């Protein structure tokens, strides 16, 4: 699943072979014509359940959220809920934390 915070959700089945999460989300953003890097109000969030990986691209935003904060939210909120099979709760709490800390 891909979430462009402040934009609609998009889904993908898995990350293509030999691609990183960052490369995949950048390509998807370009394909969807979402100017992620230049926009100040978009924060791309990619989850691949099949690959068991997730990333949030912080980029160069006017509203700042650091990679350290994002990693903390992923590890301490989202991943813990996912391990318990609570995917909605993990996403909901994680996105709430990101939005709170980003504003």
N, C-alpha and C positions, 0 to 999 in steps of 0.2 A: 504494500500500500504506500502511496505517496501522498503526503499532505503538504500543500503549500499554505502555510499558516496565513490566514486572511484571503485564501483562495479555495476553490473546490478540491475535493479529494479525487485522486486517480488511483487505479489499481494496476498492478503488474503481477504476473505469476511468479517470476523469479528473476534474479539478476542474470543477464547473459554471461556465458562463459568468458573468462579472461577480462572481465570488467570489474572495476572497483565500484563500491557504492557511490562514491563521489562522481566518478565518470558517468555512471548510469543516471544519476539524478540531473546532472548537467545536460546530458543528451536529451533526456525526457523534457526538461524545461525548454530547451531549444526547439524540440519538436512541437511542443505545445505553444510555442511563441510566448513563453513567460520570461520576462527579463528579470531573472532572479538576482543576478549580481548587481545590477544598477538600481533595482527597486529597494526602497527603504522599508517597505511594509510587508515584505514577503520573506518567509523563513522556510526553506524546503526541508521536509522531514520524510525520509524514506525508510520503510520497514519491509524486509523480505522475510516472511515467515518460513518459506521454503529454505532459504539460505541461512536462516537464524541470525540475521544481522540487521542493524539499524544505524542510521546516521542522521544528524541534523546539521545542515550547512549554515554556518554563521555568517560567512562572507564579510563584506565591508558595509555595515549598516550604520545609519545615524543613531538608531536605537541600538544600544550595544548589549549583546549577551555573549559572553566569552565561551570558548571551547571547553574550558574547565567546568563552567556552570552547566553546560549542555551534557557533558560526560557524566557529571554528578547526577543530573536528573535521569539520564538513561539508566545508569547503574543502580541508583538507590530507589527509584520509583518505578519506571517502566519495566525494566528487566525482572525485578522481584515479582511484580504482578504477573508478568508473562509466564514465569516459571511455575506459578500456581494455576495457570490456565485462565487467568482473569485478564483477557486481552482488552476488553472495553474499559475496564477499570484502570488498567495500566496506561492506555492511551489518554483517557479522560484526565486522570491525575497528572500525567506527564505534560500534556498540553496546557492544562491549567497552570502548572508550575512555570512552564516556559513563557506563557503569555504574561504571567504576573511578574516574573523577573525581567522580561524583555521590555516592559513598559515603565 
